[in-house]
Amino acid sequence: MKKTVIIGASPNPSRYAYVVAEMLSQRQVPFVPVGIKKGELFGEAILDLKEKPEISDVHTVTMYLGPQNQPEWYDYILSLKPKRIIFNPGTENSEFFELLREAGVEVSISCNLVLLSTGQF
């Protein structure tokens, strides 16, 4: 399975990061929510982004953090050694794209919700 880290996870049901956690849970895709808001998503505690939690065997990182807030986390996200990063609408960041490509990480500019809904995840 494609273990997925949700960067920008939120316990707020009106946030897309919450909805993607719900969809991953329904499809039994392992996920790790990481954000600045405390809470739980479908049985998984939201890990504190500020603590830069170690997470092993990461396949995908899905971004729900705006580009203006990403530079602080570049090194952390790269340390997760993901195979791909999905930049959801509004999170696109050409500077980070370049760093990721140099590190051999696949960059996907798409909507994770659409990918899951259409079986393209």
Order of alpha helices (4+ residues) and beta strands (2+ residues): beta-alpha-beta-beta-beta-beta-beta-alpha-beta-alpha-beta-alpha
